[in-house]
Amino acid sequence: FAAETESLRQNAADKLRRKRLDLIVANDVSAPGAGFEHDTNEVLILGEGIEQNVSLADKRAIAAAVLDAVVALRAT
C-alpha cells in the first residue's frame, strides 16, 4: 500500500519498480471522503498488466477490488 498526497500514479509506479513489487495499492490520503478516519476510500491498483482506478466506495468494496487484482495476478 502507498499513501500519497500528490503524483499518485507516478509515485506508486516508482515504488512498484523500486521495491520490485508484484502489486501496489495507492490511495490519495488528501482526497475528500477517502482514506484515514473515513468509511470510504478510492484507490489506484497497479501491477504487471494491471491499472485499475477504484472510485470512491466503502472499504469492503475496495478490499474486494484488491482481492480481485491479487487473484488476477496469480492467474498469470
N, CA, C and O atoms as a CHARMM CRD file, in Angstrom:
* protein
*
  304
    1    1 PHE  N      0.84400  -1.17600   0.00000 PROA 1      0.00000
    2    1 PHE  CA     0.00000   0.00000   0.00000 PROA 1      0.00000
    3    1 PHE  C      0.88600   1.23500   0.00000 PROA 1      0.00000
    4    1 PHE  O      1.97700   1.23500   0.57100 PROA 1      0.00000
    5    2 ALA  N      0.40500   2.28000  -0.64400 PROA 2      0.00000
    6    2 ALA  CA     1.13200   3.54200  -0.68100 PROA 2      0.00000
    7    2 ALA  C      0.15200   4.67300  -0.40900 PROA 2      0.00000
    8    2 ALA  O     -0.78000   4.89700  -1.18100 PROA 2      0.00000
    9    3 ALA  N      0.36700   5.37600   0.68100 PROA 3      0.00000
   10    3 ALA  CA    -0.46000   6.54700   0.98600 PROA 3      0.00000
   11    3 ALA  C      0.25700   7.76000   0.41300 PROA 3      0.00000
   12    3 ALA  O      1.40100   8.03900   0.77200 PROA 3      0.00000
   13    4 GLU  N     -0.40700   8.47000  -0.46700 PROA 4      0.00000
   14    4 GLU  CA     0.20100   9.60200  -1.16300 PROA 4      0.00000
   15    4 GLU  C     -0.67100  10.83500  -1.02100 PROA 4      0.00000
   16    4 GLU  O     -1.85700  10.74000  -0.70700 PROA 4      0.00000
   17    5 THR  N     -0.06900  11.99300  -1.25600 PROA 5      0.00000
   18    5 THR  CA    -0.82600  13.24100  -1.27200 PROA 5      0.00000
   19    5 THR  C     -0.68900  13.96900  -2.60200 PROA 5      0.00000
   20    5 THR  O     -1.41200  14.93300  -2.85200 PROA 5      0.00000
   21    6 GLU  N      0.22200  13.52800  -3.45300 PROA 6      0.00000
   22    6 GLU  CA     0.38700  14.13100  -4.77800 PROA 6      0.00000
   23    6 GLU  C      1.06400  13.13500  -5.70900 PROA 6      0.00000
   24    6 GLU  O      1.69900  12.18300  -5.25600 PROA 6      0.00000
   25    7 SER  N      0.92600  13.35700  -7.00500 PROA 7      0.00000
   26    7 SER  CA     1.53700  12.49600  -8.02900 PROA 7      0.00000
   27    7 SER  C      1.27000  11.01900  -7.73900 PROA 7      0.00000
   28    7 SER  O      2.18300  10.19400  -7.75500 PROA 7      0.00000
   29    8 LEU  N      0.02000  10.70900  -7.47700 PROA 8      0.00000
   30    8 LEU  CA    -0.37000   9.36500  -7.03700 PROA 8      0.00000
   31    8 LEU  C      0.15900   8.27100  -7.95600 PROA 8      0.00000
   32    8 LEU  O      0.85800   7.36500  -7.50200 PROA 8      0.00000
   33    9 ARG  N     -0.16700   8.34700  -9.24900 PROA 9      0.00000
   34    9 ARG  CA     0.22200   7.28600 -10.16800 PROA 9      0.00000
   35    9 ARG  C      1.74100   7.18600 -10.30200 PROA 9      0.00000
   36    9 ARG  O      2.30100   6.09100 -10.24600 PROA 9      0.00000
   37   10 GLN  N      2.40000   8.32200 -10.47800 PROA 10     0.00000
   38   10 GLN  CA     3.85300   8.31200 -10.66300 PROA 10     0.00000
   39   10 GLN  C      4.57100   7.77500  -9.43100 PROA 10     0.00000
   40   10 GLN  O      5.46800   6.94100  -9.55200 PROA 10     0.00000
   41   11 ASN  N      4.18600   8.24200  -8.25300 PROA 11     0.00000
   42   11 ASN  CA     4.82400   7.76900  -7.02300 PROA 11     0.00000
   43   11 ASN  C      4.57500   6.28200  -6.79800 PROA 11     0.00000
   44   11 ASN  O      5.47500   5.55700  -6.37400 PROA 11     0.00000
   45   12 ALA  N      3.36700   5.83100  -7.07900 PROA 12     0.00000
   46   12 ALA  CA     3.05600   4.40700  -6.91700 PROA 12     0.00000
   47   12 ALA  C      3.85000   3.56600  -7.91100 PROA 12     0.00000
   48   12 ALA  O      4.39000   2.52200  -7.54300 PROA 12     0.00000
   49   13 ALA  N      3.92600   4.00800  -9.16700 PROA 13     0.00000
   50   13 ALA  CA     4.68300   3.26900 -10.18300 PROA 13     0.00000
   51   13 ALA  C      6.16500   3.22100  -9.82200 PROA 13     0.00000
   52   13 ALA  O      6.81400   2.19100 -10.00000 PROA 13     0.00000
   53   14 ASP  N      6.69800   4.32200  -9.32100 PROA 14     0.00000
   54   14 ASP  CA     8.10300   4.34900  -8.89800 PROA 14     0.00000
   55   14 ASP  C      8.34600   3.36600  -7.75900 PROA 14     0.00000
   56   14 ASP  O      9.33100   2.62800  -7.77400 PROA 14     0.00000
   57   15 LYS  N      7.45400   3.35300  -6.77300 PROA 15     0.00000
   58   15 LYS  CA     7.60800   2.44200  -5.63400 PROA 15     0.00000
   59   15 LYS  C      7.46700   0.98400  -6.07900 PROA 15     0.00000
   60   15 LYS  O      8.18400   0.11100  -5.59100 PROA 15     0.00000
   61   16 LEU  N      6.54600   0.72800  -7.00200 PROA 16     0.00000
   62   16 LEU  CA     6.34900  -0.62000  -7.54000 PROA 16     0.00000
   63   16 LEU  C      7.65300  -1.14700  -8.13600 PROA 16     0.00000
   64   16 LEU  O      8.05500  -2.27800  -7.86300 PROA 16     0.00000
   65   17 ARG  N      8.31300  -0.31900  -8.95400 PROA 17     0.00000
   66   17 ARG  CA     9.58600  -0.71900  -9.57800 PROA 17     0.00000
   67   17 ARG  C     10.71400  -0.80400  -8.55900 PROA 17     0.00000
   68   17 ARG  O     11.44700  -1.79300  -8.51200 PROA 17     0.00000
   69   18 ARG  N     10.84800   0.23400  -7.74800 PROA 18     0.00000
   70   18 ARG  CA    11.96300   0.33100  -6.80400 PROA 18     0.00000
   71   18 ARG  C     11.97900  -0.83100  -5.81200 PROA 18     0.00000
   72   18 ARG  O     13.04200  -1.35400  -5.47600 PROA 18     0.00000
   73   19 LYS  N     10.80800  -1.22700  -5.35100 PROA 19     0.00000
   74   19 LYS  CA    10.72700  -2.30000  -4.35100 PROA 19     0.00000
   75   19 LYS  C     10.46300  -3.66700  -4.97000 PROA 19     0.00000
   76   19 LYS  O     10.31200  -4.66500  -4.26500 PROA 19     0.00000
   77   20 ARG  N     10.41100  -3.69500  -6.31400 PROA 20     0.00000
   78   20 ARG  CA    10.17400  -4.94800  -7.05000 PROA 20     0.00000
   79   20 ARG  C      8.90100  -5.65000  -6.57600 PROA 20     0.00000
   80   20 ARG  O      8.90400  -6.85100  -6.30500 PROA 20     0.00000
   81   21 LEU  N      7.83500  -4.89500  -6.48300 PROA 21     0.00000
   82   21 LEU  CA     6.55400  -5.42900  -6.02800 PROA 21     0.00000
   83   21 LEU  C      5.78200  -6.03100  -7.18900 PROA 21     0.00000
   84   21 LEU  O      5.98300  -5.64800  -8.34200 PROA 21     0.00000
   85   22 ASP  N      4.91200  -6.95900  -6.89000 PROA 22     0.00000
   86   22 ASP  CA     4.00200  -7.50200  -7.89600 PROA 22     0.00000
   87   22 ASP  C      2.78900  -6.60100  -8.07200 PROA 22     0.00000
   88   22 ASP  O      2.21500  -6.51800  -9.15800 PROA 22     0.00000
   89   23 LEU  N      2.41000  -5.93500  -7.00400 PROA 23     0.00000
   90   23 LEU  CA     1.18100  -5.14400  -6.99900 PROA 23     0.00000
   91   23 LEU  C      1.31500  -4.04900  -5.94700 PROA 23     0.00000
   92   23 LEU  O      1.94100  -4.24500  -4.90500 PROA 23     0.00000
   93   24 ILE  N      0.72700  -2.91000  -6.23000 PROA 24     0.00000
   94   24 ILE  CA     0.67600  -1.84400  -5.23100 PROA 24     0.00000
   95   24 ILE  C     -0.70500  -1.20500  -5.27500 PROA 24     0.00000
   96   24 ILE  O     -1.30300  -1.04600  -6.33900 PROA 24     0.00000
   97   25 VAL  N     -1.18900  -0.84900  -4.11100 PROA 25     0.00000
   98   25 VAL  CA    -2.47600  -0.16700  -3.99000 PROA 25     0.00000
   99   25 VAL  C     -2.16900   1.21500  -3.41900 PROA 25     0.00000
  100   25 VAL  O     -1.70900   1.34500  -2.28500 PROA 25     0.00000
  101   26 ALA  N     -2.43000   2.23400  -4.21800 PROA 26     0.00000
  102   26 ALA  CA    -2.11900   3.60300  -3.81000 PROA 26     0.00000
  103   26 ALA  C     -3.40400   4.35400  -3.50600 PROA 26     0.00000
  104   26 ALA  O     -4.39200   4.24300  -4.23000 PROA 26     0.00000
  105   27 ASN  N     -3.37400   5.11200  -2.43300 PROA 27     0.00000
  106   27 ASN  CA    -4.52900   5.95500  -2.14800 PROA 27     0.00000
  107   27 ASN  C     -4.07300   7.35600  -1.79500 PROA 27     0.00000
  108   27 ASN  O     -3.07400   7.55300  -1.10300 PROA 27     0.00000
  109   28 ASP  N     -4.83100   8.32700  -2.28700 PROA 28     0.00000
  110   28 ASP  CA    -4.56900   9.73600  -2.02900 PROA 28     0.00000
  111   28 ASP  C     -5.22100  10.08200  -0.70000 PROA 28     0.00000
  112   28 ASP  O     -6.43800  10.25400  -0.61800 PROA 28     0.00000
  113   29 VAL  N     -4.40900  10.18000   0.32800 PROA 29     0.00000
  114   29 VAL  CA    -4.95000  10.40600   1.66900 PROA 29     0.00000
  115   29 VAL  C     -5.47500  11.82300   1.85900 PROA 29     0.00000
  116   29 VAL  O     -6.08900  12.12500   2.88200 PROA 29     0.00000
  117   30 SER  N     -5.23700  12.69600   0.87800 PROA 30     0.00000
  118   30 SER  CA    -5.76800  14.05700   0.98000 PROA 30     0.00000
  119   30 SER  C     -7.10700  14.21600   0.26200 PROA 30     0.00000
  120   30 SER  O     -7.71600  15.28400   0.32700 PROA 30     0.00000
  121   31 ALA  N     -7.57400  13.16800  -0.42200 PROA 31     0.00000
  122   31 ALA  CA    -8.84600  13.24000  -1.15400 PROA 31     0.00000
  123   31 ALA  C    -10.01000  13.32300  -0.17000 PROA 31     0.00000
  124   31 ALA  O    -10.01800  12.61200   0.83500 PROA 31     0.00000
  125   32 PRO  N    -10.99200  14.18100  -0.44400 PROA 32     0.00000
  126   32 PRO  CA   -12.14400  14.29400   0.45500 PROA 32     0.00000
  127   32 PRO  C    -12.93900  12.99400   0.53500 PROA 32     0.00000
  128   32 PRO  O    -13.25400  12.38200  -0.48600 PROA 32     0.00000
  129   33 GLY  N    -13.25700  12.58100   1.75900 PROA 33     0.00000
  130   33 GLY  CA   -14.07100  11.38700   1.96500 PROA 33     0.00000
  131   33 GLY  C    -13.32700  10.08500   1.80100 PROA 33     0.00000
  132   33 GLY  O    -13.93800   9.01700   1.79600 PROA 33     0.00000
  133   34 ALA  N    -12.00800  10.15800   1.66500 PROA 34     0.00000
  134   34 ALA  CA   -11.23000   8.94400   1.42000 PROA 34     0.00000
  135   34 ALA  C    -10.09500   8.82500   2.43200 PROA 34     0.00000
  136   34 ALA  O     -9.61500   9.81700   2.98000 PROA 34     0.00000
  137   35 GLY  N     -9.68200   7.58000   2.66200 PROA 35     0.00000
  138   35 GLY  CA    -8.51000   7.33600   3.48900 PROA 35     0.00000
  139   35 GLY  C     -8.82100   7.20500   4.96400 PROA 35     0.00000
  140   35 GLY  O     -9.86400   6.68200   5.35600 PROA 35     0.00000
  141   36 PHE  N     -7.90200   7.68600   5.76500 PROA 36     0.00000
  142   36 PHE  CA    -8.00000   7.56100   7.21400 PROA 36     0.00000
  143   36 PHE  C     -9.22500   8.29500   7.75200 PROA 36     0.00000
  144   36 PHE  O     -9.63200   9.32900   7.22300 PROA 36     0.00000
  145   37 GLU  N     -9.79200   7.74300   8.79800 PROA 37     0.00000
  146   37 GLU  CA   -10.93300   8.33400   9.50100 PROA 37     0.00000
  147   37 GLU  C    -12.19300   8.44400   8.64700 PROA 37     0.00000
  148   37 GLU  O    -13.08100   9.24200   8.94900 PROA 37     0.00000
  149   38 HSD  N    -12.27500   7.65400   7.59200 PROA 38     0.00000
  150   38 HSD  CA   -13.46700   7.59700   6.74400 PROA 38     0.00000
  151   38 HSD  C    -13.83400   6.13800   6.51200 PROA 38     0.00000
  152   38 HSD  O    -12.97900   5.25700   6.59600 PROA 38     0.00000
  153   39 ASP  N    -15.08400   5.88800   6.22300 PROA 39     0.00000
  154   39 ASP  CA   -15.53600   4.53500   5.89000 PROA 39     0.00000
  155   39 ASP  C    -15.40900   4.25500   4.40200 PROA 39     0.00000
  156   39 ASP  O    -15.72100   3.15700   3.94000 PROA 39     0.00000
  157   40 THR  N    -14.95300   5.24700   3.65900 PROA 40     0.00000
  158   40 THR  CA   -14.80900   5.11300   2.20800 PROA 40     0.00000
  159   40 THR  C    -13.37400   5.41300   1.79500 PROA 40     0.00000
  160   40 THR  O    -12.59200   5.99300   2.54800 PROA 40     0.00000
  161   41 ASN  N    -13.06100   5.00300   0.59000 PROA 41     0.00000
  162   41 ASN  CA   -11.73100   5.24800   0.04600 PROA 41     0.00000
  163   41 ASN  C    -11.81900   5.19000  -1.46700 PROA 41     0.00000
  164   41 ASN  O    -12.80900   4.70700  -2.01700 PROA 41     0.00000
  165   42 GLU  N    -10.80000   5.67300  -2.13600 PROA 42     0.00000
  166   42 GLU  CA   -10.64400   5.47100  -3.56500 PROA 42     0.00000
  167   42 GLU  C     -9.17400   5.17900  -3.78700 PROA 42     0.00000
  168   42 GLU  O     -8.31100   5.83000  -3.19800 PROA 42     0.00000
  169   43 VAL  N     -8.88300   4.20400  -4.63400 PROA 43     0.00000
  170   43 VAL  CA    -7.50900   3.74800  -4.78600 PROA 43     0.00000
  171   43 VAL  C     -7.15900   3.53700  -6.25300 PROA 43     0.00000
  172   43 VAL  O     -8.02200   3.47500  -7.12900 PROA 43     0.00000
  173   44 LEU  N     -5.86300   3.43100  -6.47700 PROA 44     0.00000
  174   44 LEU  CA    -5.30800   3.03900  -7.76100 PROA 44     0.00000
  175   44 LEU  C     -4.55000   1.74600  -7.52100 PROA 44     0.00000
  176   44 LEU  O     -3.65300   1.69500  -6.67900 PROA 44     0.00000
  177   45 ILE  N     -4.90400   0.70100  -8.25700 PROA 45     0.00000
  178   45 ILE  CA    -4.22900  -0.58900  -8.15000 PROA 45     0.00000
  179   45 ILE  C     -3.32500  -0.72800  -9.37000 PROA 45     0.00000
  180   45 ILE  O     -3.79500  -0.66600 -10.50600 PROA 45     0.00000
  181   46 LEU  N     -2.02900  -0.91700  -9.13400 PROA 46     0.00000
  182   46 LEU  CA    -1.05300  -1.06100 -10.21500 PROA 46     0.00000
  183   46 LEU  C     -0.29600  -2.36700 -10.07200 PROA 46     0.00000
  184   46 LEU  O      0.01600  -2.79900  -8.96200 PROA 46     0.00000
  185   47 GLY  N     -0.00800  -2.98400 -11.18800 PROA 47     0.00000
  186   47 GLY  CA     0.80200  -4.18800 -11.23200 PROA 47     0.00000
  187   47 GLY  C      1.10500  -4.50700 -12.68000 PROA 47     0.00000
  188   47 GLY  O      0.70100  -3.76500 -13.57500 PROA 47     0.00000
  189   48 GLU  N      1.80200  -5.58700 -12.92100 PROA 48     0.00000
  190   48 GLU  CA     2.11600  -6.00800 -14.28400 PROA 48     0.00000
  191   48 GLU  C      0.82000  -6.24900 -15.04600 PROA 48     0.00000
  192   48 GLU  O      0.08900  -7.19700 -14.75600 PROA 48     0.00000
  193   49 GLY  N      0.53800  -5.39400 -16.01500 PROA 49     0.00000
  194   49 GLY  CA    -0.67300  -5.53500 -16.80900 PROA 49     0.00000
  195   49 GLY  C     -1.94600  -5.12700 -16.09800 PROA 49     0.00000
  196   49 GLY  O     -3.04300  -5.36400 -16.60300 PROA 49     0.00000
  197   50 ILE  N     -1.81300  -4.51200 -14.92100 PROA 50     0.00000
  198   50 ILE  CA    -2.98200  -4.09500 -14.14300 PROA 50     0.00000
  199   50 ILE  C     -2.87300  -2.60400 -13.84100 PROA 50     0.00000
  200   50 ILE  O     -1.87400  -2.14700 -13.28600 PROA 50     0.00000
  201   51 GLU  N     -3.88500  -1.86700 -14.20200 PROA 51     0.00000
  202   51 GLU  CA    -4.02300  -0.47400 -13.77200 PROA 51     0.00000
  203   51 GLU  C     -5.50900  -0.21800 -13.61600 PROA 51     0.00000
  204   51 GLU  O     -6.24000  -0.07100 -14.59600 PROA 51     0.00000
  205   52 GLN  N     -5.93700  -0.16900 -12.37400 PROA 52     0.00000
  206   52 GLN  CA    -7.36500  -0.04300 -12.09300 PROA 52     0.00000
  207   52 GLN  C     -7.61100   1.09200 -11.10800 PROA 52     0.00000
  208   52 GLN  O     -7.10500   1.07900  -9.98600 PROA 52     0.00000
  209   53 ASN  N     -8.38400   2.05700 -11.53800 PROA 53     0.00000
  210   53 ASN  CA    -8.84600   3.11700 -10.64000 PROA 53     0.00000
  211   53 ASN  C    -10.14300   2.64400 -10.00000 PROA 53     0.00000
  212   53 ASN  O    -11.09800   2.29900 -10.69500 PROA 53     0.00000
  213   54 VAL  N    -10.17000   2.62900  -8.69200 PROA 54     0.00000
  214   54 VAL  CA   -11.38800   2.26300  -7.97000 PROA 54     0.00000
  215   54 VAL  C    -11.94500   3.55100  -7.37000 PROA 54     0.00000
  216   54 VAL  O    -11.34500   4.14200  -6.47200 PROA 54     0.00000
  217   55 SER  N    -13.09400   3.97400  -7.87500 PROA 55     0.00000
  218   55 SER  CA   -13.72700   5.22100  -7.42700 PROA 55     0.00000
  219   55 SER  C    -14.16000   5.12100  -5.97300 PROA 55     0.00000
  220   55 SER  O    -14.17100   4.04000  -5.38300 PROA 55     0.00000
  221   56 LEU  N    -14.51300   6.25600  -5.41400 PROA 56     0.00000
  222   56 LEU  CA   -14.92300   6.32800  -4.01300 PROA 56     0.00000
  223   56 LEU  C    -15.97800   5.26500  -3.70600 PROA 56     0.00000
  224   56 LEU  O    -17.04300   5.22600  -4.32200 PROA 56     0.00000
  225   57 ALA  N    -15.65700   4.41000  -2.74200 PROA 57     0.00000
  226   57 ALA  CA   -16.54000   3.30100  -2.36400 PROA 57     0.00000
  227   57 ALA  C    -16.24700   2.93000  -0.91700 PROA 57     0.00000
  228   57 ALA  O    -15.24300   3.35900  -0.34600 PROA 57     0.00000
  229   58 ASP  N    -17.13300   2.12800  -0.32800 PROA 58     0.00000
  230   58 ASP  CA   -16.86100   1.68800   1.03800 PROA 58     0.00000
  231   58 ASP  C    -15.64600   0.76100   1.02300 PROA 58     0.00000
  232   58 ASP  O    -15.30100   0.17600  -0.00400 PROA 58     0.00000
  233   59 LYS  N    -15.01700   0.64500   2.16900 PROA 59     0.00000
  234   59 LYS  CA   -13.74200  -0.07500   2.23400 PROA 59     0.00000
  235   59 LYS  C    -13.88600  -1.56500   1.95900 PROA 59     0.00000
  236   59 LYS  O    -12.91500  -2.20200   1.55100 PROA 59     0.00000
  237   60 ARG  N    -15.05400  -2.13500   2.16500 PROA 60     0.00000
  238   60 ARG  CA   -15.26600  -3.54600   1.79400 PROA 60     0.00000
  239   60 ARG  C    -15.19100  -3.70800   0.28000 PROA 60     0.00000
  240   60 ARG  O    -14.62200  -4.68200  -0.21100 PROA 60     0.00000
  241   61 ALA  N    -15.75700  -2.76800  -0.45600 PROA 61     0.00000
  242   61 ALA  CA   -15.69300  -2.81400  -1.92300 PROA 61     0.00000
  243   61 ALA  C    -14.25500  -2.62100  -2.39700 PROA 61     0.00000
  244   61 ALA  O    -13.82500  -3.25300  -3.36100 PROA 61     0.00000
  245   62 ILE  N    -13.52200  -1.75400  -1.72500 PROA 62     0.00000
  246   62 ILE  CA   -12.10700  -1.55600  -2.05800 PROA 62     0.00000
  247   62 ILE  C    -11.34300  -2.85600  -1.81200 PROA 62     0.00000
  248   62 ILE  O    -10.54000  -3.27400  -2.64600 PROA 62     0.00000
  249   63 ALA  N    -11.59200  -3.49200  -0.67400 PROA 63     0.00000
  250   63 ALA  CA   -10.92700  -4.76200  -0.36100 PROA 63     0.00000
  251   63 ALA  C    -11.24600  -5.81800  -1.40800 PROA 63     0.00000
  252   63 ALA  O    -10.36400  -6.58100  -1.80200 PROA 63     0.00000
  253   64 ALA  N    -12.47900  -5.87400  -1.86000 PROA 64     0.00000
  254   64 ALA  CA   -12.86500  -6.84400  -2.89400 PROA 64     0.00000
  255   64 ALA  C    -12.11400  -6.57000  -4.19400 PROA 64     0.00000
  256   64 ALA  O    -11.68600  -7.50600  -4.86900 PROA 64     0.00000
  257   65 ALA  N    -11.95200  -5.30200  -4.55000 PROA 65     0.00000
  258   65 ALA  CA   -11.21400  -4.94900  -5.76800 PROA 65     0.00000
  259   65 ALA  C     -9.74400  -5.34200  -5.64800 PROA 65     0.00000
  260   65 ALA  O     -9.14700  -5.82700  -6.60800 PROA 65     0.00000
  261   66 VAL  N     -9.16700  -5.13300  -4.47400 PROA 66     0.00000
  262   66 VAL  CA    -7.77300  -5.52500  -4.24400 PROA 66     0.00000
  263   66 VAL  C     -7.63600  -7.04300  -4.34200 PROA 66     0.00000
  264   66 VAL  O     -6.71100  -7.54300  -4.98200 PROA 66     0.00000
  265   67 LEU  N     -8.54100  -7.76800  -3.71700 PROA 67     0.00000
  266   67 LEU  CA    -8.50500  -9.22700  -3.77500 PROA 67     0.00000
  267   67 LEU  C     -8.65600  -9.72000  -5.21200 PROA 67     0.00000
  268   67 LEU  O     -7.95100 -10.64000  -5.62600 PROA 67     0.00000
  269   68 ASP  N     -9.56400  -9.12000  -5.97000 PROA 68     0.00000
  270   68 ASP  CA    -9.72700  -9.49400  -7.38100 PROA 68     0.00000
  271   68 ASP  C     -8.43200  -9.26800  -8.16000 PROA 68     0.00000
  272   68 ASP  O     -8.07400 -10.08100  -9.01300 PROA 68     0.00000
  273   69 ALA  N     -7.73100  -8.17600  -7.87600 PROA 69     0.00000
  274   69 ALA  CA    -6.46700  -7.89200  -8.56000 PROA 69     0.00000
  275   69 ALA  C     -5.40400  -8.92400  -8.19500 PROA 69     0.00000
  276   69 ALA  O     -4.63000  -9.34900  -9.05200 PROA 69     0.00000
  277   70 VAL  N     -5.36500  -9.32500  -6.93000 PROA 70     0.00000
  278   70 VAL  CA    -4.40900 -10.35200  -6.49200 PROA 70     0.00000
  279   70 VAL  C     -4.70800 -11.67700  -7.18700 PROA 70     0.00000
  280   70 VAL  O     -3.79300 -12.34000  -7.67600 PROA 70     0.00000
  281   71 VAL  N     -5.96400 -12.06100  -7.23300 PROA 71     0.00000
  282   71 VAL  CA    -6.35600 -13.30700  -7.90000 PROA 71     0.00000
  283   71 VAL  C     -5.98700 -13.24900  -9.38000 PROA 71     0.00000
  284   71 VAL  O     -5.45800 -14.21900  -9.92500 PROA 71     0.00000
  285   72 ALA  N     -6.26100 -12.12300 -10.03200 PROA 72     0.00000
  286   72 ALA  CA    -5.92300 -11.97400 -11.45100 PROA 72     0.00000
  287   72 ALA  C     -4.42000 -12.06500 -11.66400 PROA 72     0.00000
  288   72 ALA  O     -3.96400 -12.67400 -12.63200 PROA 72     0.00000
  289   73 LEU  N     -3.65800 -11.47100 -10.77900 PROA 73     0.00000
  290   73 LEU  CA    -2.20000 -11.51500 -10.87600 PROA 73     0.00000
  291   73 LEU  C     -1.68600 -12.93900 -10.71000 PROA 73     0.00000
  292   73 LEU  O     -0.79300 -13.36700 -11.44000 PROA 73     0.00000
  293   74 ARG  N     -2.24100 -13.66800  -9.76100 PROA 74     0.00000
  294   74 ARG  CA    -1.80700 -15.05000  -9.50300 PROA 74     0.00000
  295   74 ARG  C     -2.18600 -15.98400 -10.64200 PROA 74     0.00000
  296   74 ARG  O     -1.55800 -17.02700 -10.82000 PROA 74     0.00000
  297   75 ALA  N     -3.21000 -15.62200 -11.41700 PROA 75     0.00000
  298   75 ALA  CA    -3.67200 -16.47400 -12.51800 PROA 75     0.00000
  299   75 ALA  C     -2.76900 -16.36600 -13.74300 PROA 75     0.00000
  300   75 ALA  O     -2.89000 -17.16200 -14.67400 PROA 75     0.00000
  301   76 THR  N     -1.86100 -15.38400 -13.74700 PROA 76     0.00000
  302   76 THR  CA    -0.99100 -15.20900 -14.92100 PROA 76     0.00000
  303   76 THR  C      0.30000 -15.95400 -14.78000 PROA 76     0.00000
  304   76 THR  O      1.13900 -15.91000 -15.67900 PROA 76     0.00000
